[in-house]
Amino acid sequence: MKETKRIWTTEVTYHVGKRVCLAGWLHHLRALKQVSFLILRDGKGTMQIVVEDPQLIEQLTQLQRESVLVVEGQVVANPQAPGGVEIQHPSITVVSSTNTPPPIELFRPTIKAHLPTILDHAPVALRHPCWRERHRISAASMHGFRKALEQRDFVEIQTPKIVGAATEGGANVFEINYFGKSAYLSQSPQLYKQVMVGVFERVFEVGPVFRAELHDTSRHSNEYVSLDVEFGFIHNHITIMHLLTEVLREMILAIRERVAQSVALLQANIPEVPQEIPTIHFTEAQELITQATGENLQNEPDLAPAHERWLGAWAQREYSSDFLFVTGYPMVKRPFYTHPDPLQPLYSNSFDLLFRGLELVTGGQRLHQHADYMVAIQERGMKAELLEWYLEAFKHGMPPHGGFAIGLERWVSRLLEISNIRETTLFPRDQTRLVP
């Protein structure tokens, strides 16, 4: 006898009148007097199975939710069923039964538990359709990111995550014992991706980064996925901003095309990327905020979260845009490799991209002359010998270049308008959470 090929629950509508095989988890069982409705969940969706056999109903009522089942049955169109189809006359095989009820009720539209409880039970909680689909959107975002760059001849690289010195200076690094020597978890692939511009000209990376920051906010995490880009032979930071706009457009397109069902389930408000994202200089942004709020920001070298939110609302009012570039941040707040504005050396050829009132991307033009690096390192009180391997690239000729980095989890949280980044991180790491 020919074995029936398993299909996804999302494919059932294409098989009306045929007998199909599904496999998944017992999501919910609603038992009535004469009939029971089994909801089966697989990795993509759910399907209603009508069970009328008394013996089979009795067998199912002995199972806990999340038991693993294989179901074969007839696909029947029914306008009253979820999705307009259901499975009738099923035969059901129990693959794996569980005697313990799940710690979180997954069959409800939303998880009612508090966030710490959800994170404590993430191996089960992530099965909930709404939580699962957040990460499908993450996957689509990475696909669009890669596609946009590969189409433009960028090469994907993977750089070390154990490094001999802090990538960007400062004390916010995790120190580890590396065979008796001090080493650190990488804050960023920044120095390596710059070096690789001298090899491929155009590179990108998708990988984890680590920040030993003593924060406890809803917008930070101590480990996150960074989508990094570095681009050689540019004119200035404007070149990078144009590239970022194109990359974001491709990421949005991938979400719309690849995970439309996820978008619908989550009722996500997916934005349009403007043909040209509105731009404001840092000093102009400060002037606007001062005029509106009365705050004196004259000596402030950065924007506070409240200021970013104000600018996000302003961009929406003035340009109907969820995105806003803020350029020309003061050099004092930018890393040592940042290229200054030739016309205003106290300000930088750099930018932040605000998305719905939150900084999403930092990027800009880098220094490319070896002599400029030596001056910058001396002015910052850094030790050139610790960066000798990095500086070697600039001794032997580097083109004008620049790049940017997008925090994946922050991108998804703003995209889905979720306030806490932990809710878009598979297994978050913060000051108190090391497991699961």
VENWO-V959193 format. One record per helix or strand of 3 or more residues. SS is the DSSP state (a for helix, b for strand). FROM is the first residue (numbers start at 1). TO is the last residue. If there is no record, write none. Layout:
[[SS FROM TO] [SS FROM TO]]
//
This chain:
[[a 9 15] [b 19 31] [b 36 41] [b 46 51] [a 54 61] [b 68 77] [a 82 84] [b 85 96] [a 115 120] [a 122 125] [a 129 150] [b 175 178] [b 181 185] [a 190 200] [b 202 210] [b 223 232] [a 237 258] [a 260 266] [b 279 281] [a 282 293] [a 305 319] [b 323 327] [a 331 333] [b 344 348] [b 350 355] [b 358 366] [a 370 379] [a 384 395] [b 401 407] [a 408 415] [a 421 424]]
//
